Amino acid sequence: MMNKLMMTAASAALLLLSGAASADDALALAQKNACMSCHGVDKKIVGPAYKEVAKKYAGDKTAKARLVAKVKAGGKGVWGQIPMPPNPGVKQEDAEKIVEWVLSLK
């Protein structure tokens, strides 16, 4: 019984740590790809704060795919008239990790 309890606790700790590493990895990818030049986590710079993006798209099952496409192709009009430039050099898997992280912010 004690072994099972310890394994469960250890598994839960690993899941929490992997989530933290994932968030750190995504933040590092956002920094590496210059996303943080225009977006802050909780404050608007040129583009919206990532927490505002997460709030706007909360519960939207199509958000991840649409936002990944927007990272790659750019866009305008959703958050005002300043366009988001295209970022075709961002790897697809990196864009997906960044968007998943942004959407997870509270």
Order of alpha helices (4+ residues) and beta strands (2+ residues): alpha-alpha-alpha-alpha
